[in-house]
Amino acid sequence: MLVGLGDDAAVIKKGEIVIAKTVDVFTPIVDNPYIQGKITACNVLSDIYAMGLSEVIGVLAIVGIPEKLPLNMVKEMLKGFQDFCREDGTSIIGGHTILNPWPLIGGAATGVGKEEEVLTKGGAKEGDVLILTKPLGTQPAMALSRVPEEFLEFLNISKEEKEEIINKAIKLMTTSNKKALLALRKAEKKVGDKIANALTDVTGFGILGHSNDIAKFSKVDIIIDTLPCIKGTPKLSKEFGHALLEGYAAETAGGLLISAKREYKDDLINELEKVAYAFEVGYVKKGKEFKAKLSKDVKIIEV
């Protein structure tokens, strides 16, 4: 075992290859079952990519079905899941279903690669810069999706603005992190050197929570000085009581967070911007507390 508890996936070495394994399960966050399937698959596969491995060799689907849930909704969830997997070059190869009081959709993914490709949370170095490949804000965006139209005036937001924010979040939650990982590898090939020292993805614990993991496992301190957010979500997070501007709002299928060598920052950003976002959100310094903190004058960017 190369990587166990505490990282995005477990990694085992077998002969000349490494095998990464991860599992994730969701209750629905959107009404559309097909989109929910795609969001779930995006989140499941991301944990393989967050270990630096780009090849997923199969996914086991996990489904919980309420007795009164129309069968077509189950089919649509699985179709969305499978379509996303196929777009990423893999497939559902089996799984398990149960009867459950509320719908569940999830999966267990297996990735393979070479040991030298593996990136963990524990490799960040003093002087690194932190690059994030998707803006934040999916939690308040999804909360907005559950606000009836007649209450939008209390949020001082129009129906058109609501749709724009929700559609942006859905697009981000169904955009694979494989593209960003391959851009990292392309940049490394161009410069002829390793660029990333540590890697994770930003999900349920927010950018500060996941940066804390990097700081802890790398024995460094991290300063987050920029919070890139979906346009409109900083204001919404205050209305809903979410901790977006404190760095702890939960993200679904968030971006990769790359601790990169400073001298190759521009090379990495140039490649990332061809396929994804590339925000410089912070930096790594010598460790004292082994924690991540927000800068006192943290910059908020809305995109």
Secondary structure, DSSP 8 states (H G I E B T S, - for coil): --B-TTSSSEEEEETTEEEEEEEEEE--SSS-HHHHHHHHHHHHHHHHHTTT--EEEEEEEEEEE-TTS-HHHHHHHHHHHHHHHHHTT--EEEEEEEE-SS-EEEEEEEEEE-GGG---TT---TT-EEEESS-B-HHHHHHHTTS-GGGHHHHT--HHHHHHHHHHHHHHHTS-THHHHHHHHHHHHHHTS--EEEEEE--TTHHHHHHHHHHHHHTEEEEEEEEEE-TTHHHHHHHHT--GGGT----SS--EEEEE-GGGHHHHHHHHTTTS--EEEEEEEE-SS--EEEEEEEEEEE-
